[in-house]
């Protein structure tokens, strides 16, 4: 490495980012499929939560589906 690269790596914020993103101490037997599995689990959790949220707020009637409340629909 050149001296300018070493000076940049000695800055605190860059050093923290380098330690956590580039030189992260993990076992050699962990590959990219662990990242895929954790991301798939996060996405599954998000889908379950948003599905529950959407099911709680579902309105099957076409006239009421896009109104915020019944009072607005009845003209009060």
The 8 nearest C-alpha neighbors of each residue, nearest first, counted from 0:
[[1, 4, 2, 5, 3, 6, 8, 7],
 [0, 2, 4, 3, 5, 6, 7, 8],
 [1, 3, 5, 4, 6, 0, 7, 8],
 [4, 2, 6, 5, 1, 7, 0, 8],
 [5, 3, 7, 6, 1, 2, 0, 8],
 [4, 6, 8, 2, 3, 7, 9, 1],
 [5, 7, 3, 9, 4, 8, 2, 10],
 [6, 8, 4, 5, 9, 10, 3, 13],
 [9, 7, 5, 14, 6, 10, 13, 4],
 [8, 10, 6, 7, 14, 5, 11, 13],
 [9, 11, 13, 8, 7, 14, 12, 6],
 [12, 10, 14, 13, 15, 9, 8, 16],
 [13, 11, 15, 14, 10, 16, 17, 9],
 [12, 14, 16, 15, 10, 11, 8, 17],
 [13, 15, 11, 17, 8, 12, 16, 10],
 [16, 14, 18, 12, 17, 13, 11, 19],
 [17, 15, 13, 19, 18, 14, 20, 12],
 [16, 18, 14, 21, 20, 15, 19, 13],
 [19, 17, 22, 15, 16, 23, 20, 21],
 [20, 18, 23, 16, 17, 21, 15, 22],
 [19, 21, 17, 16, 18, 23, 22, 15],
 [22, 20, 17, 23, 18, 19, 16, 24],
 [21, 23, 18, 17, 20, 24, 19, 25],
 [22, 24, 19, 21, 18, 20, 25, 17],
 [25, 23, 22, 26, 19, 18, 21, 27],
 [26, 24, 23, 27, 29, 28, 22, 30],
 [27, 25, 28, 29, 24, 30, 23, 22],
 [26, 28, 29, 25, 30, 24, 31, 23],
 [27, 29, 26, 30, 25, 31, 33, 32],
 [30, 28, 27, 26, 33, 31, 25, 32],
 [29, 31, 32, 33, 28, 27, 34, 26],
 [30, 32, 34, 33, 35, 29, 36, 28],
 [31, 33, 35, 34, 30, 36, 29, 37],
 [34, 32, 36, 31, 35, 30, 37, 29],
 [35, 33, 37, 31, 32, 36, 38, 30],
 [36, 34, 32, 38, 33, 37, 39, 31],
 [37, 35, 39, 33, 34, 38, 32, 40],
 [36, 38, 40, 34, 39, 35, 33, 41],
 [37, 39, 41, 35, 40, 36, 34, 42],
 [38, 40, 36, 42, 37, 41, 35, 43],
 [41, 39, 43, 37, 38, 42, 36, 44],
 [40, 42, 38, 44, 43, 39, 45, 37],
 [43, 41, 45, 39, 44, 40, 46, 38],
 [44, 42, 40, 46, 41, 45, 39, 47],
 [43, 45, 41, 47, 42, 46, 40, 48],
 [46, 44, 42, 48, 43, 47, 49, 41],
 [45, 47, 43, 49, 44, 48, 50, 42],
 [46, 48, 50, 44, 45, 49, 43, 51],
 [49, 47, 45, 51, 50, 46, 44, 52],
 [50, 48, 52, 46, 51, 47, 53, 45],
 [51, 49, 47, 53, 52, 48, 46, 54],
 [50, 52, 54, 48, 49, 53, 55, 47],
 [51, 53, 49, 55, 50, 54, 48, 56],
 [52, 54, 50, 56, 55, 51, 57, 49],
 [55, 53, 51, 57, 56, 52, 50, 49],
 [56, 54, 52, 53, 57, 51, 50, 58],
 [55, 57, 53, 54, 58, 52, 51, 64],
 [56, 58, 54, 55, 53, 59, 64, 52],
 [59, 57, 64, 60, 56, 63, 61, 65],
 [58, 60, 61, 57, 64, 63, 62, 56],
 [61, 59, 63, 62, 58, 64, 57, 65],
 [62, 60, 64, 63, 59, 65, 58, 66],
 [61, 63, 60, 64, 65, 66, 72, 59],
 [64, 62, 66, 60, 61, 65, 58, 72],
 [63, 65, 61, 58, 62, 66, 60, 59],
 [66, 64, 63, 67, 62, 61, 58, 68],
 [67, 65, 63, 68, 64, 72, 71, 69],
 [66, 68, 65, 69, 71, 63, 64, 72],
 [69, 67, 70, 71, 66, 72, 63, 65],
 [68, 70, 72, 71, 73, 67, 66, 63],
 [71, 69, 73, 75, 72, 68, 74, 67],
 [70, 72, 74, 69, 73, 68, 75, 66],
 [71, 73, 69, 70, 74, 66, 68, 63],
 [74, 72, 70, 71, 75, 69, 68, 63],
 [73, 75, 71, 72, 70, 69, 68, 66],
 [74, 70, 73, 71, 72, 69, 68, 67]]
